[in-house]
Each structure stands twice: as structure tokens, then as C-alpha cells.
């Protein structure tokens, strides 16, 4: 769209309003119109696929051995179902760690001090 000098007049993209705006765009060349239509359609299909996969994953959680961990994680602010599932999948049983420090170390996160103001901060350390 930018190549054609068209910019969305609002800040947020990929909303229903944005998709409607895209569909209202008209081009002089049919090939451009077809390309836009195909790209919007590809986004719609991908969105439907994601929703279908998310529903399937949600159905399997109650029978999963880590379901209690997933539900416990969801009680934390900002942790939705899929963040909790991702964490549980990557980390597994958190009781295998003796301390939070050991868990953070296994994730590659270590505490350190910033030399200037000695304020504790987290940074990612490569494994």
C-alpha cells in the first residue's frame, strides 16, 4: 500500500476497520486489485487456521498432566491460556527446580548489576 502512496488514517492496523479499509481500496490496474484481494484473503485464512488450532489446543488442556500448572499460571496478571501453555511446555514440571534462581538460570536469565547505578536488572544470557 505504501508503494502506491496509501496509508491507513488510523494508528492501529489489522483490525476489522483496517481490513474494511483495505477492501475499499481501488487500483487502476487489475493485477494490483487481484494482489490486494489475495493478500487480504491469505490473512483471513491464516486467522481462521489460528482460531481452529487454538480451539483444538484448548480442548486438550483438561486432560494434560500439566493442566494444574497451566491453571495456576493463568491466575497471574497478564498470563493468558497460551502463555501458560507455552511456559508449561518449555519448562515442564517446575518442582524439579530447587529455587526460582535455578529456574531463571535454566531459562538463560541471570541477575546482574548495572555498573552506573547498581540497580538490579535482567538480561538474556546466551546458552
N, C-alpha and C positions, 0 to 999 in steps of 0.2 A: 504494500500500500504506500509506503514511503517513497518508493521509486516513482510512483505516479502522483506524488505531491499530496497525498491524502493522509490526514492524521485524525485520529479519533478525538472528538472535542472534550471528552471527559478524562479523568485520571485513571480509573480502573478499567482494565481490559479483561476480556474473556468472561464477561457477564452476559446475561441474556440480552441486555440492552446493546452490548457491543456486537454480539452475533447478529442481532437485528440490523444494526448499522451496517455491518459487513454485507448482509444480504441485500440491502438497499442500494449498494454501490453499483453504478453502471459504467461500463467501459465502451470505448468506440470500437475496439477490436473484439470479435467473438472469442478469440483464443484467450484473451485476458479474463473475460467473463467466465469461461469454462474453467480456467485455472483457479479462479477465486472460488467458484462453486465446489470444485473438487477438494480444495483445501478445507473449506468450511465443513464439508461432508466428512472428511477424514477426521476432523476434530470431534464431530458428533459421534462417529462410530467408535473412536477411542474412548470417549467419555462413557458411552454405553457399556463398552467392554470392561472398563474400570469398575463401574457400578455393579455389573454382573459378578466380577471376581470378588469385590468387597462383600457382596451378599453371601457368596459361597463361603468365604473365609469366616464370616460371622456365624454361619451355621455350624462350623466345625469347632468353634471355641468351647462350647459347653462340654464336649466330650474329650477335650485335650487335657493332658496331665498338668499342664501349666496354667490352666484356667484360673485357679485361685490367685496366682501371681498377677495375671492379666487384670483381674477384677480389682486387686489391691492397688496396682499401679494406676488404674483409672480413677481412684479416689484422690490422686494428687492433681493439683490445679495444672491445667494445660496438657494433661496426658489423655488423649482420646484412645479409642479402641486400637487403632492401627499403630500408634506409637507404642502402646503397651505390648501388642503382639510382636512388633519388631524387636523391642528390648528383650522380651522373653525368649524369642527365637535366637537372638545373638548371644545372650548371656546364659540362658538356661536357668538352672536352679541356683538362686542367689545364696542359698545356705552353704554352698561349697566354699564361699569366701569367708575368711575369718574376721574381716573388718571392711568397712567402707573403703579404706585406703587400698586394700588389696584388690577390691573390685575396680576402683578407679585406675589402679596400675595396670590391670589386665586390659582395660579399655584404651590404654595409652594416654591417660590423663594424669598429670602429676602436679602437685602444688609446688610453687616456687615463689621467690620474692623478686619484685621489680627493684633493681638497684637504686633508682632515684628516690622513690618514696616508701620503699619496703612494704608495699601493700600486697597482700596475697592475691594471686590471680592464677587462673587455669590456662594452660595452653596444651595443645596437642603434641604429643611426642611420637615420632615415627617408631614403629615396632621393629 
